[in-house]
């Protein structure tokens, strides 16, 4: 049975996850529209979003190292302060009509996003090995709230400062950051030991060569990269097929719920069937998503495919996060997690820039056909690393 402190930490971290992802969904809903309003040319409308993902990618390593040295609570609080400053700067940029200031404000928001991604690792820090998969899953389940709260906040605050549009959502983001800062003070994770603050343990190259690390990183990279590539292209594809914006918004809403609702039982599935089988199930769902989209362009194809995409992402991302915990010792935690998230969110940044371009140049079905290839790579890796000789080597390492 988990300790009371572990349960309390999971509850607080899940609350912070819900608030943080709500802010992320809120920004995703309005940043393109705000950019379109401010940009000197239509081609620059999504530049702030791209800058945000690049900042997120570059901040993963420093964020992990800061948390390794100062502790989770201080590290997360610093991340929320960056989010607060970015939100207020964005609101000011929109109100004053300054596109380049709005683009610059995407940098601290990206740093904020990089920091809160480590909430799932924090859940594993104090959980017992038996409770760890469920702890990670319960924290990820905070995204269920975000699937409802984020879009609702976007709708209700879009014209809050009318006639100035889209500044209101960034004030809402600032409010979410303040709530997060308050909630984080209830986290009780022990400060890092002297060993974990230093460069203890094995060299990063040695850690990264382990089958368990490679499979963990590959699972999360492909799960997040394919999900992002297909999700970002979906509204463009649906509008191109004659569907309305509300139709695509409904599909995305069910996709987001598919991403996070399974978190209530993914940890139990991992404990019962093993992490590699859960990752394999996620990869099969992503491959099935690609087949459904290739089978037709009806509304039901988009809906079913995007729900499969969400559940598949959940299994691969939580599975990869759980497996990563087996690949490093406590004193190696900061650098192993930093490298993992650098790889994962570097992939996310690339697919964010590539999605619209591939969709425009090659079409929706080409996006999905290309997405199937890395999914097959994960399945091949699972078969390869499932060989008895490698399984014994991984257990021995």
N, C-alpha and C positions, 0 to 999 in steps of 0.2 A: 504494500500500500504506500503511495507517495506521501512524503512529509507535508505537514501543513504549509511550510514555507514554499515548497515547490508548487503546491496548488495556488497559493496566493500570487506567486510570481507569474504563473500561467494566466490567471485571471487578469492581472494588471497588463501583462504583455499583449494578451488578446484584445483588451480594450484599446491599447495604443495602436495595435495593428488595424483595428476597425477605423479608428480616427485617421490614421496615416493614409491608408488606402482610399478612404473616402476623399481625402484631399487630393490624392493622385488622380482618381477618377474625375473629380471636379475639374481639375486643371486640364485633363485630357479632353473633356467635353467642350471647353471654351477657348483653349489656347489657339487653335487654328482660326476660329472666328475672330478673336481679338487681333491676331496677327494679320488677318485679311483686312481688318478695318484700319490698321495702322501702317501696314507695309507700303513702301513706295512703289512696289510692283507686285502683282499677284504671285509670282514665282517665289517670293520671299516669305509668304504667309506662314509656312510651317518651319521656318528657320529656328524660331525660339524653341520649338519642341525638339528638333534635332540637337540643338545646343544643350538642352536639358539632359538628354540621354548621354551625350558625350561627357558632360560634367559628372553625371552619375557614375559612368564607367571609370573615370579618372579618380574619383573620390573613394572608390571601394577600398583600395589598399590603405590610404591614410586613415580612413574611418576605422578599419579593423585594428590598425596599429595603435591608434589613440585609445580604443576600447581595451586593447591588451595591456596598455600602460596605466590608464586612469580608471578603468572599470566600465561596466556596461551603462550604469545609470548616468554617469557624467558624459560618456560618449553619446548616448541617445539624446540627452538634454542639449548638448552642443549642436547636434543635427537638427533638432527642432528650432533652435535659435536661428540657424541658417534659413530654415523654412519660413519662419516668421519674418525675417528681414527681406527675403525674396518675395514673399507675398505682398508686403507693404510697398516695396519698390515697384512691383508689377502694377499694383493698383494706382500708384502715383504716375507711372509711365502712361497708363491708359488714359487717366484723367487729363494729363497734359499733352497727349498725342505724340509721345516720343517712342518711335518704333525701336530705335537702337538701344534705348534704355530698357525697354521691355525685353529685348533679346538678352541684354546683360543680366537682367533680373532672373533669367532662366538658370543661370549658373548656381546661385545659392539654393534654388529649389531642387536642382539636380543633386547637390551635395546632401540636402535633406533627405531625398529619396534613397540615396546610397546608404545613409545611416540607418534608416528604419528597416532596410532589408535584413539587418542583422538581428532583428527581433526574434526570428525563428531560431537562430543559433543561441541566443540568450536563454530561450526556453530549454535547450538541451544542457546548458552549463551546470545547472543544479539538479536536474532530474536524474533519477536512477536509470540504469540501462534498460530496465523493464518498462519504465514510464516514459522514457525519452521519445519514442515514436509518437505516442499519444500527445505528449506535451507540445511537440512541434506541430502536430495536426491541429490541436485546439487553438494554438496561436494563429495559424494560418486561417482557421475558420472565422476569425474576425473579419475576413474579407466578405463574408455573407452580408454583414451589416453595410459594408461599403457599397455592395451592389445595389442597395436600395437608397442609402443615405447620399452617396456621391451625386448620382443623377438628379435626385430630388433637390439637393442644395443648388445645383447648377440651374435648374428651372426656376427656383424661387428667388435667386439672387442675381440672375442675369441682368435685370433692369432695376436693381435695387437703387442705383444712383442715377436713374434716368434724368435727363436725356443721355448721360454717359453710360454706354453699354459695356458689360463684361468686366467692369472694375469691381462690382459687388462680389462675384465669386472669389476674388483674391482676398477680399476682406474676410470672407467666410473661411478661407484657407488659413488666414492669420489666427482666427478664432480657434480652429482645430489644433493649430500648433500650440496655442496657449493651454488648451485643455490637456494636450499631451504632456507638456512640461509639468503641469500639476500632477497628473496621474503617475508619471515616471518616478516621482519622489517616494512612491510606495514600494518600488522594486527593492528587494533585499537579496541581491546576488553578491557573494563575497568579493572583495577587491582582489585583483590579481596578485598572486604570490610573487616573490622576488624572481623566481625562476621563470615564470611566464612573462614577466616584464622584459626580460633580457632575450638574447638570441639563443635560447636553450634548445635542446633536442637536436634532431637530425637536420641536415641541410635541406633546403626547400626542394632542390633537385631530387634528392633521395625520396622525400615524401611524395613528390609528384609522379614518380615512376611506379608507384604501387598500383596494382590492378584495381584495388578498392577506390583509390583517389581518382584514377583515370575514368573509371566507370561512373563514379559520383559526379564528376565535372561534366562528362559527356552527356549524361542523362539530363542534368539541369540545363546545359547549354542548348541541346537539341529541343528539349521540351519548351523552354522559354523562347528560343529563336523561332521555331516553327509556329508556336502560338502567336507571337508578335507579328510575324510575317503575314499570316493568314488573317488575323483579326484586324490589322490596320487596313488591309486591302478590301475587307468585306463591305464597308459602306460604299466605297467606290464601285465595286462590282455590282452591288444590288441596285444602286441608282442607275448604273449603265444598263441593267436588265429591265428597267422600267418600274422598279419598286420605289416607294416613297421613303423620305428620311425617317418617318415614324416606323416604317417596316424594319429598316436596318437597325434603328435604336432598340426595337423590341428583340431582335435577334441578338444584339450585343448584350442586352440585359440578361437574357437567359444564358448566354455564354459566360458572363461573369459569375452568375450563380453556379453554373457547372464547374467553374474554376475553384469555388470555395466551399460549397455545400458538402462535397465528399470529405472535406477535412475532418468532419465529425467522426468518420469511421476509417480514414486512411491509415491512421496509426494502428488501429486494431487489425486491419488487414495485413499490415507489415509484420505485426507480432505473430499472427497466425500462419501466414503463408511465406513469409520471408521477404526481405526488401527487394531482392532481384526479381522475384515473380511479380511484385507490384510494379516495378519499373517496366517489366516486359508487357504487363497489361496496359500500362499507359502508352507505350510505343505502338501496340496493336490498335488502340483507340485512335491515335493520331493518324496511323496509316488508313484506318477505316474512314476517318474524316476526309482524307484526300480522295478516297474512292467514291464517297457519297457526292462530293462536289463535282467530280469528273462525270458522274452518272447523269447529271441534269442541272438546270438552272431555275427550277421551281422554288417557291418560297420554302417548302418543306425540306428541300435539299440544304438550303442555307441554315435553317433552324436546327435540323438534326446534326449536320456537320459541325456547326459551331458549339453545340452542346458537347459532342464527342471531343472536340478540341479542348474545351475547358476541363473536362474530367481527365483526359489524357495528360494535360499539363499538370494537373494536381498530383497524379500518381508519380509522374517522372520527377517533378520538382521536390516534392516531399520525400520521395524515395531517395533521390540524390543527396538531399540534405541529411537524411538519416545515415546513409552509407558513408558520407564524408566524416561523420563523427567516429567511425571505426578506423579511419586512415591516419589519425594523428594522436599524439599524446597531449596531455593538458598544456605542457610548456610549448607545444608546437601549434596551438590552436589559432593564434592571431595570424600567423603567416599562411597557414593552410587555408583558413577561411578567406583571407584577403586574395590569395591567388584564385581560389574557386570563384569568388564573386567578380573578380576582374575578368575572368574568362566568360562567365555567364552574361554579365551586363555589357561586356564588349560585343558579344554576339547580338544582344538586344539592340544596341546602338546601330550596328551594321544593318540589321533587318529593318529597323525604323526608317533609315534612309532609303533602303533598297525596295521596300514593299510597294510604295506608290510608283516608283520607276518601273519595276517589273510588271505591275498591274497595267500601267499605261502602255508599255512597249509590247508586252507579250500576251496580256489577257489573264483573266481570272483562273482559267483552268491550267494555264502554264504555271501560275503561282503554286497551285496545289500539286501539280506533277513534280515540280522541283522540290517541294517540301517533303515529298515521300522519300527522297534519296537519303537525307541524313537520318530519318526514322529507321530505314533499313540498316543503316550503319550501327545504330544502337542495338537493334536486334541481333546483328552479326556479332557485336562485341559481347553481348550477353551469352551467346552460344560459345564463343571463343573462351571467355573467362569462366564459363561453367565447366570446362574440362577438369577432370579430377586433379591433374598435376598442378594446374594454376590455382584451383580452390585450396589445395593443401598449402601452396606457397603463400597465398593471401592470408590464410589462417595463421601461418607461422610468422608472417611479417607483422 
